[in-house]
Amino acid sequence: QVQLVESGGGLVQAGGSLRLSCTASGIAFSFTSMSWYRQAPGKQRDLVATITRGGSTNYADSVKGRFTISRDNAKRTVYLQMNSLKPEDTAVYYCYAVLTNTWGQGTQVTVSS
């Protein structure tokens, strides 16, 4: 059974930083691209960043230069380092395994102004 478990969310002031983690089980982690999405209240779930099995990355325009996605295949974990956070980054953040179409349970990030 594929499972993704996120952690690292919380409350932070604008300009601060957080690092999200997502650890996978039941999946050939090194073979899958991994993504982070986010969903603000009343809005659709949007793609934030993706990292391929080879380590290539891409980002939504709204987070370029502020967020960094990375992975550690030995730890079966994908990370999202979020710097210079803004109130509009407030959302539930989800990790997603492309190979198995699997979502994590989500972690809340709240940025206060």
C-alpha positions in Angstrom: 0.0 0.0 0.0 1.4 3.3 -1.1 1.5 6.0 1.6 2.8 9.6 1.7 3.1 11.3 5.0 3.8 15.1 5.1 5.2 17.1 8.0 6.6 20.5 8.7 3.7 22.8 8.3 2.8 25.5 10.8 2.3 29.2 11.5 5.0 31.6 10.4 5.2 35.4 10.0 5.5 36.9 6.6 9.1 36.8 5.4 9.8 33.6 7.4 10.7 30.1 6.3 9.4 26.6 6.6 10.5 23.2 5.3 8.0 20.6 4.4 8.8 16.9 4.2 7.0 14.1 2.6 8.1 10.5 3.3 6.9 7.7 1.1 6.3 4.0 1.7 5.1 1.2 -0.5 6.5 2.7 -3.7 9.6 2.6 -5.8 10.4 6.1 -4.7 13.5 6.6 -6.9 11.5 5.9 -10.0 8.7 8.5 -9.6 8.6 12.2 -10.1 7.2 13.9 -7.0 5.2 17.1 -6.7 4.0 19.5 -4.2 0.5 21.1 -4.6 -1.4 23.6 -2.5 -5.0 24.4 -1.9 -6.2 27.6 -0.3 -9.8 27.8 1.1 -12.3 28.1 -1.6 -9.8 27.7 -4.4 -8.6 24.8 -6.6 -5.6 22.7 -5.9 -2.6 24.1 -7.7 0.8 22.7 -8.6 3.6 24.3 -6.7 6.7 22.4 -7.8 7.9 19.1 -9.3 11.1 17.1 -9.2 11.7 14.3 -11.6 13.4 11.0 -10.9 16.5 12.6 -12.5 16.4 15.6 -10.2 15.1 18.2 -12.7 12.8 20.7 -11.2 10.1 23.2 -12.2 8.1 25.7 -10.2 4.9 27.7 -10.4 5.7 31.3 -11.3 4.3 32.5 -8.0 7.0 30.6 -6.0 10.1 30.8 -8.3 13.1 32.1 -6.5 11.5 31.5 -3.0 10.7 27.8 -2.9 13.1 24.9 -3.5 12.0 21.3 -4.1 14.6 18.5 -3.4 14.6 14.8 -2.8 16.6 12.2 -0.9 16.0 8.8 -2.5 17.8 7.0 0.4 15.3 8.5 2.8 12.4 8.2 0.4 11.6 11.8 1.1 10.9 14.9 -0.9 11.3 18.3 0.6 9.9 21.8 0.0 12.0 24.6 1.4 9.9 27.7 1.5 11.6 31.1 2.1 10.3 34.7 2.0 6.8 33.4 2.8 3.9 35.7 2.0 0.3 35.6 3.4 -0.9 34.4 0.0 1.2 31.3 0.5 -1.3 30.2 3.1 -2.8 26.9 2.1 -2.9 23.2 2.8 0.2 21.7 1.1 0.0 18.2 -0.4 2.7 15.9 -1.8 1.9 13.7 -4.8 3.6 10.7 -6.3 3.2 10.8 -10.1 3.9 7.2 -10.7 1.1 5.9 -8.5 -1.2 8.9 -8.6 -1.1 9.0 -4.8 -1.7 12.0 -2.5 -0.6 12.7 1.0 -3.0 13.9 3.7 -1.8 17.5 3.5 -0.2 19.8 6.0 -1.4 23.3 6.8 0.8 26.3 6.2 -0.4 29.7 7.6 1.6 32.9 7.0 0.6 35.9 9.1 1.0 39.4 7.9 
